[in-house]
Amino acid sequence: MGFHLSIDDFGSGYSDLTILNAIPLDVMKIDRSLLLASRGAKRMQAVLARMIDLGHALGMTVICEGIEEHEQEEMLRSYGCDHGQGYLYGKPMPEAEFSSFLEQHI
């Protein structure tokens, strides 16, 4: 039908692993709190890496939100994360400002 389903803020709040079986999701968007918790925490880094692996094993594109530092970006790339979003790339902005931003960066 031409649309994709995504789960936002995965790994926080009410996200439940059973939803991964119940709904044919296309995109897993990992909550920024997991990225923040992984700073200097090897156990949390392992959890984050396995979440990315899980998303891929289920055929999903994986996005991580909250990237603010190049080190976070590098870590996520090393784990195979498909896409990222965060202040490292740009802050929320009005549409007119976004058009100008795109012209400068594409």
C-alpha positions in Angstrom: 0.0 0.0 0.0 3.1 2.3 0.0 3.5 3.2 3.7 6.0 2.1 6.3 5.5 1.5 10.0 8.0 2.6 12.6 8.3 2.4 16.3 9.5 5.6 18.0 11.4 5.9 21.3 12.1 2.2 21.3 13.8 1.0 24.5 12.0 3.5 26.8 8.6 4.0 28.3 6.0 1.6 27.2 7.9 0.0 24.3 7.5 -3.8 24.7 9.4 -6.5 22.9 6.2 -8.4 22.1 5.2 -5.5 19.8 8.1 -6.6 17.5 6.1 -9.8 16.8 2.6 -8.3 16.8 3.1 -5.5 14.3 5.1 -5.8 11.0 7.4 -2.8 11.7 9.8 -1.4 9.1 11.7 1.1 11.2 13.1 1.0 14.8 13.9 4.4 16.2 16.0 3.9 19.3 15.4 6.4 22.1 18.1 8.9 22.9 18.1 7.9 26.6 19.8 4.6 25.6 22.5 6.5 23.8 23.1 8.8 26.7 23.2 5.9 29.1 25.9 4.2 27.0 28.4 6.9 27.6 31.3 5.2 29.4 29.1 2.2 30.2 30.2 -1.0 28.5 27.1 -3.0 29.5 24.8 -0.3 28.0 26.9 -0.2 24.9 26.4 -3.9 24.5 22.6 -3.5 24.9 22.6 -0.7 22.3 24.6 -2.8 19.9 22.3 -5.8 20.3 19.2 -3.6 19.8 20.6 -2.6 16.5 21.4 -6.2 15.6 17.8 -7.2 16.7 16.3 -4.5 14.5 18.3 -5.7 11.5 17.5 -9.4 12.2 13.9 -8.5 12.0 14.4 -6.7 8.7 14.1 -3.2 10.1 16.0 0.0 9.3 17.5 1.3 12.6 17.7 4.9 13.5 19.1 6.3 16.8 18.1 9.7 18.1 19.9 12.1 20.3 23.3 12.2 18.5 25.2 15.2 19.8 28.9 14.2 19.5 31.1 12.7 16.8 32.1 9.9 19.2 28.5 8.9 19.5 28.1 8.9 15.8 31.3 6.8 15.4 30.1 4.3 18.0 26.7 3.9 16.3 28.3 3.5 12.9 30.6 0.7 14.3 27.5 -1.0 15.6 25.9 -0.8 12.1 23.2 1.7 12.9 21.6 2.8 9.6 20.7 6.4 10.4 20.9 9.0 13.1 19.4 12.2 14.2 20.4 14.8 16.7 21.8 18.2 17.3 25.1 17.1 15.8 23.4 17.4 12.4 20.9 20.2 13.1 18.5 21.6 15.6 14.7 21.8 15.2 13.9 24.7 13.0 11.0 26.4 11.2 10.2 25.3 7.6 11.7 28.4 6.0 14.9 28.0 7.9 15.0 24.3 7.0 14.8 25.1 3.3 17.8 27.4 3.6 19.7 24.8 5.7 19.1 22.1 3.0 20.4 24.4 0.3 23.6 25.0 2.2 24.2 21.3 3.1 23.2 19.4 0.0 
